Amino acid sequence: AGAPVRTLAELRAALRAAGAAAEATLTWRRDGVVRTARVAVTPHPREASAGVDVTYGALDVPGARLRTVTTAPAAAPARAIALLVQGIACETVDPGAADGGPLAALAHAWARAGVIAVRVDRRGVGDSTGGPCGDVDLATDLADARAAWATLPAALPRIVLGHSVGGMLAPLVADDAAGVIVTGTSMARWLDCVAAGQARQWRACGASPEDAARRADEVRARSLADGASGRSPRFHAQLDALDLPAAWARVRAPVLVARGEHDEVVGADEQAALASHVGGELVDLPGLDHLLGAHASAAAARADYGHGRGSDALAAATLEWIARVVVRSAR
């Protein structure tokens, strides 16, 4: 569609523009010859599952329009509403099917149990404008999450769930929440958390303590010099500057910390410390790694990280807590 494609960010932008039409023009050079073809555009599949209404919408924020995905119970009345804040990656919250990703699966499970869930694609991701995502700083990410939170109706108990870095932002997004849920989250300084996670993983793979510490320090330095995880050095510096213990101390809502059994990215002790700091509940999720995939063992989780099977452990634990703590308190 006339847009150059040299990076993944440019590919995302070109696909977003091409997706507005039924056909797109592709131009490429092969063996020195420029060729052109008209091709059909296949729409991204929309989420759907029994008992769930899925609504695609948009949130206008300064400088961008963000795509939203809302899952709600199809028939039963809603008991609560939640904003799901994803981790650090520039990945869409809309994989195209109810079981296309852990957060999407969680949103659909919640909707079937009467909890509305709202997800928002970051700038430059999916159909969201702005970006590219990798250039967006933490302050903008946080402002966008707060804007999304402000759209949740106060007539229902409002919950924020943050995964990984999203959990670090959770106390800053919604200080008036009826409940806060985090999973795979630490309240340590960001780069300390990164270094500890890197060292933990290297030691688990057989590295000596000294070698693991050296590699962890290299990742810490690279995050501030070149960026990491698809985010800029400015993003990492801003995240590292957050006083998370102070932010959590201002939270008055009940807190649930859900800890994956095989999470080697954020330590079990870090997650326990967060639960203790806020006087919240700590629940263990059997078999789950940091990305919420299930594995039979720690070794299997390490060998197949990011490709674990689906699990209802997070949905079951959070729904029980929401019914017992959040909804009951709101009555």
C-alpha positions as CSV (number, residue, x, y, z in Angstrom):
1,A,0.0,0.0,0.0
2,G,2.9,2.4,-0.8
3,A,4.5,2.0,2.7
4,P,8.1,0.8,3.1
5,V,8.6,-2.3,5.2
6,R,12.1,-2.5,6.7
7,T,11.3,-3.1,10.3
8,L,8.6,-4.9,12.4
9,A,7.2,-1.5,13.4
10,E,6.9,-0.4,9.7
11,L,5.3,-3.8,8.9
12,R,2.7,-3.2,11.6
13,A,2.0,0.3,10.3
14,A,1.7,-1.0,6.7
15,L,-0.6,-3.9,7.6
16,R,-2.8,-1.5,9.6
17,A,-3.2,0.8,6.6
18,A,-3.7,-2.1,4.1
19,G,-6.3,-3.7,6.4
20,A,-8.7,-0.8,5.8
21,A,-9.3,-2.0,2.2
22,A,-10.4,-5.3,0.5
23,E,-7.2,-5.5,-1.5
24,A,-3.7,-4.2,-1.2
25,T,-0.8,-3.7,-3.6
26,L,2.5,-5.4,-2.9
27,T,5.7,-4.3,-4.6
28,W,8.9,-6.2,-4.3
29,R,12.3,-6.5,-5.9
30,R,13.6,-10.0,-6.8
31,D,16.8,-10.7,-8.8
32,G,16.9,-7.0,-9.8
33,V,13.4,-7.0,-11.2
34,V,10.6,-5.0,-9.6
35,R,7.3,-6.8,-9.4
36,T,3.8,-5.8,-8.4
37,A,0.7,-7.7,-7.5
38,R,-2.8,-7.0,-6.1
39,V,-3.7,-9.3,-3.3
40,A,-6.8,-9.8,-1.2
41,V,-6.8,-8.6,2.4
42,T,-7.8,-11.3,5.0
43,P,-9.2,-9.7,8.1
44,H,-7.7,-10.5,11.5
45,P,-10.1,-13.1,13.1
46,R,-12.3,-11.7,15.8
47,E,-12.6,-13.3,19.2
48,A,-15.7,-15.3,20.0
49,S,-16.7,-17.9,22.5
50,A,-20.0,-19.2,23.9
51,G,-21.6,-17.1,26.6
52,V,-19.5,-14.1,25.9
53,D,-20.2,-10.8,24.1
54,V,-17.0,-9.4,22.5
55,T,-17.0,-5.7,21.6
56,Y,-14.3,-3.9,19.7
57,G,-14.1,-0.2,20.3
58,A,-11.7,2.7,20.4
59,L,-10.3,5.0,23.1
60,D,-9.1,8.5,22.0
61,V,-6.1,9.7,23.9
62,P,-3.8,12.7,23.2
63,G,-1.9,11.8,20.0
64,A,-3.4,8.4,19.3
65,R,-6.5,6.2,19.1
66,L,-6.3,3.0,21.0
67,R,-8.2,-0.2,20.1
68,T,-10.1,-1.7,22.9
69,V,-11.5,-5.3,23.4
70,T,-14.3,-5.7,25.9
71,T,-15.6,-9.2,26.9
72,A,-18.9,-9.3,28.9
73,P,-21.4,-11.9,30.0
74,A,-23.8,-12.6,27.1
75,A,-26.8,-13.2,29.4
76,A,-26.1,-13.1,33.1
77,P,-25.8,-9.6,34.8
78,A,-22.3,-8.3,35.3
79,R,-20.9,-8.5,38.9
80,A,-17.7,-6.4,38.4
81,I,-15.6,-4.8,35.7
82,A,-11.8,-5.0,35.3
83,L,-9.0,-3.4,33.3
84,L,-6.3,-5.9,32.2
85,V,-2.9,-4.3,32.0
86,Q,-0.4,-6.4,30.0
87,G,3.4,-6.8,30.5
88,I,6.2,-5.0,28.7
89,A,6.0,-6.5,25.3
90,C,4.7,-4.7,22.2
91,E,2.2,-7.4,21.5
92,T,-1.5,-7.2,20.7
93,V,-4.0,-8.1,23.4
94,D,-6.3,-9.5,20.7
95,P,-4.8,-12.8,19.4
96,G,-8.0,-13.5,17.5
97,A,-9.5,-16.3,19.5
98,A,-10.6,-16.9,23.1
99,D,-7.8,-19.3,23.6
100,G,-5.2,-17.3,21.6
101,G,-3.4,-16.1,24.7
102,P,-3.5,-16.3,28.5
103,L,-5.0,-12.8,29.0
104,A,-7.6,-13.4,26.3
105,A,-8.5,-16.7,27.8
106,L,-8.7,-15.1,31.3
107,A,-11.0,-12.4,29.9
108,H,-13.4,-14.9,28.4
109,A,-13.4,-17.0,31.6
110,W,-14.1,-13.9,33.6
111,A,-16.9,-12.9,31.3
112,R,-18.6,-16.3,31.6
113,A,-18.5,-15.8,35.4
114,G,-20.0,-12.3,35.2
115,V,-16.9,-10.1,35.2
116,I,-16.5,-7.7,32.3
117,A,-12.9,-7.4,31.2
118,V,-11.4,-4.5,29.2
119,R,-8.1,-4.8,27.3
120,V,-6.4,-2.0,25.4
121,D,-3.8,-2.3,22.6
122,R,-0.8,-0.1,23.1
123,R,0.1,2.7,20.7
124,G,1.4,1.3,17.4
125,V,0.1,-2.2,18.1
126,G,-2.8,-3.9,16.4
127,D,-5.3,-1.3,15.2
128,S,-4.0,1.3,17.7
129,T,-2.4,4.4,16.1
130,G,0.6,6.3,17.5
131,G,4.0,4.8,18.1
132,P,5.9,2.8,17.0
133,C,5.3,1.0,20.3
134,G,9.1,0.6,20.9
135,D,9.5,4.4,21.0
136,V,6.7,5.0,23.4
137,D,7.9,5.9,26.9
138,L,6.6,4.6,30.2
139,A,4.9,7.9,31.1
140,T,2.8,7.7,28.0
141,D,2.0,4.0,28.6
142,L,0.9,4.9,32.1
143,A,-1.2,7.8,31.0
144,D,-3.0,5.6,28.4
145,A,-3.7,3.0,31.0
146,R,-5.1,5.7,33.3
147,A,-7.3,7.0,30.5
148,A,-8.7,3.5,30.0
149,W,-9.3,3.1,33.7
150,A,-11.3,6.3,33.7
151,T,-13.8,4.9,31.2
152,L,-14.8,2.0,33.5
153,P,-18.2,2.7,35.0
154,A,-18.3,3.3,38.7
155,A,-21.6,1.5,39.0
156,L,-19.8,-1.8,39.2
157,P,-16.9,-2.8,41.5
158,R,-13.8,-1.9,39.5
159,I,-10.7,-4.1,39.4
160,V,-7.3,-3.7,37.9
161,L,-5.3,-6.8,37.0
162,G,-1.6,-6.3,36.0
163,H,0.6,-8.9,34.6
164,S,4.4,-8.6,35.0
165,V,5.3,-4.9,34.3
166,G,1.6,-4.3,34.1
167,G,1.4,-5.3,37.8
168,M,4.1,-2.7,38.6
169,L,1.8,0.0,37.0
170,A,-1.3,-1.3,38.7
171,P,-1.0,0.8,41.9
172,L,-0.4,3.9,39.8
173,V,-3.3,3.2,37.4
174,A,-6.2,2.9,39.9
175,D,-5.8,4.1,43.4
176,D,-9.6,4.0,43.8
177,A,-10.0,0.4,42.7
178,A,-12.3,-2.1,44.6
179,G,-9.6,-4.7,44.1
180,V,-6.1,-5.1,42.6
181,I,-4.7,-8.4,41.2
182,V,-1.2,-8.9,40.1
183,T,0.7,-11.9,38.7
184,G,4.4,-12.3,38.0
185,T,5.1,-8.9,39.6
186,S,7.7,-7.5,41.9
187,M,7.9,-4.2,43.8
188,A,11.7,-4.1,43.6
189,R,13.4,-1.4,41.6
190,W,12.9,-2.4,37.9
191,L,16.6,-3.0,37.0
192,D,17.2,-4.8,40.2
193,C,14.3,-7.1,39.3
194,V,15.6,-7.6,35.8
195,A,19.1,-8.4,37.1
196,A,17.8,-10.8,39.7
197,G,15.7,-12.6,37.2
198,Q,18.6,-12.9,34.7
199,A,20.9,-14.2,37.4
200,R,18.3,-16.7,38.6
201,Q,17.7,-18.1,35.1
202,W,21.5,-18.4,34.3
203,R,22.1,-20.2,37.6
204,A,19.2,-22.6,36.8
205,C,20.9,-23.3,33.5
206,G,24.2,-24.3,35.2
207,A,26.1,-21.0,35.3
208,S,28.3,-20.2,38.2
209,P,27.1,-17.5,40.6
210,E,29.9,-15.2,39.3
211,D,29.1,-15.8,35.7
212,A,25.3,-15.4,36.3
213,A,26.0,-12.1,38.1
214,R,28.2,-10.8,35.3
215,R,25.6,-11.7,32.6
216,A,22.8,-10.0,34.7
217,D,24.9,-6.8,35.0
218,E,25.4,-6.8,31.3
219,V,21.6,-7.0,30.7
220,R,21.1,-4.2,33.3
221,A,23.6,-1.9,31.5
222,R,22.2,-2.8,28.0
223,S,18.6,-1.9,29.1
224,L,19.7,1.7,29.8
225,A,22.1,2.0,26.9
226,D,20.2,0.3,24.0
227,G,16.8,-0.7,25.4
228,A,15.5,-4.3,25.8
229,S,12.3,-6.3,25.4
230,G,11.4,-4.1,22.5
231,R,11.3,-0.9,24.7
232,S,13.5,2.1,24.6
233,P,16.3,3.1,27.1
234,R,14.0,6.0,28.2
235,F,11.2,3.5,29.0
236,H,13.5,1.4,31.2
237,A,15.0,4.4,33.0
238,Q,11.5,5.8,33.8
239,L,10.4,2.4,35.1
240,D,13.5,2.0,37.2
241,A,12.8,5.5,38.8
242,L,9.4,4.4,40.2
243,D,9.1,4.1,43.9
244,L,6.9,1.1,43.9
245,P,6.8,0.4,47.7
246,A,5.5,3.9,48.2
247,A,2.9,3.5,45.4
248,W,1.7,0.3,46.9
249,A,1.5,1.9,50.3
250,R,-1.1,4.3,49.0
251,V,-3.4,1.4,47.8
252,R,-6.4,1.0,50.0
253,A,-8.1,-1.8,48.1
254,P,-7.6,-5.5,48.8
255,V,-4.8,-7.0,46.8
256,L,-4.3,-10.5,45.4
257,V,-0.8,-11.7,44.4
258,A,-1.0,-14.7,42.1
259,R,2.4,-16.5,41.8
260,G,3.3,-19.0,39.1
261,E,4.9,-22.2,40.4
262,H,7.5,-22.1,37.6
263,D,8.0,-18.3,37.3
264,E,11.8,-17.9,37.1
265,V,11.6,-14.3,35.8
266,V,10.2,-12.8,39.0
267,G,11.2,-14.7,42.2
268,A,8.8,-16.3,44.6
269,D,10.4,-14.3,47.4
270,E,9.8,-11.0,45.5
271,Q,6.1,-11.8,45.0
272,A,5.7,-12.9,48.6
273,A,7.3,-9.6,49.8
274,L,4.8,-7.7,47.7
275,A,1.9,-9.5,49.3
276,S,3.3,-9.0,52.8
277,H,3.9,-5.2,52.1
278,V,0.3,-4.6,51.1
279,G,-1.3,-7.0,53.6
280,G,-2.7,-8.9,50.6
281,E,-3.4,-12.5,49.8
282,L,-0.8,-14.7,48.1
283,V,-2.0,-17.6,46.0
284,D,0.2,-20.1,44.1
285,L,-0.7,-21.2,40.5
286,P,0.4,-24.8,39.9
287,G,2.5,-25.4,36.8
288,L,2.4,-21.8,35.5
289,D,5.5,-20.0,34.2
290,H,5.9,-16.2,34.0
291,L,3.9,-16.0,30.8
292,L,1.1,-18.0,32.4
293,G,1.7,-21.1,30.4
294,A,1.4,-24.5,32.2
295,H,4.2,-27.0,32.4
296,A,4.7,-30.4,34.1
297,S,8.0,-29.3,35.8
298,A,10.4,-26.5,36.2
299,A,12.7,-28.1,33.7
300,A,9.9,-28.4,31.2
301,A,9.0,-24.7,31.8
302,R,12.7,-23.7,31.2
303,A,13.0,-25.8,28.0
304,D,9.7,-24.7,26.5
305,Y,9.3,-21.2,27.9
306,G,6.5,-19.2,26.2
307,H,4.9,-22.3,24.8
308,G,3.1,-23.8,27.8
309,R,-0.3,-25.3,27.5
310,G,-3.4,-23.4,28.6
311,S,-4.5,-23.5,32.2
312,D,-7.5,-22.4,34.1
313,A,-5.5,-21.9,37.3
314,L,-5.4,-18.1,37.2
315,A,-9.0,-17.8,36.2
316,A,-10.1,-20.1,39.1
317,A,-8.0,-18.4,41.7
318,T,-9.0,-14.8,40.7
319,L,-12.7,-15.5,40.3
320,E,-12.8,-17.1,43.7
321,W,-11.1,-14.1,45.2
322,I,-13.3,-11.6,43.3
323,A,-16.5,-13.3,44.5
324,R,-15.2,-13.6,48.1
325,V,-13.5,-10.3,48.6
326,V,-14.5,-7.7,46.0
327,V,-18.1,-8.5,45.1
328,R,-19.2,-9.4,48.6
329,S,-17.6,-6.2,50.0
330,A,-19.5,-4.1,47.5
331,R,-22.9,-5.4,48.6
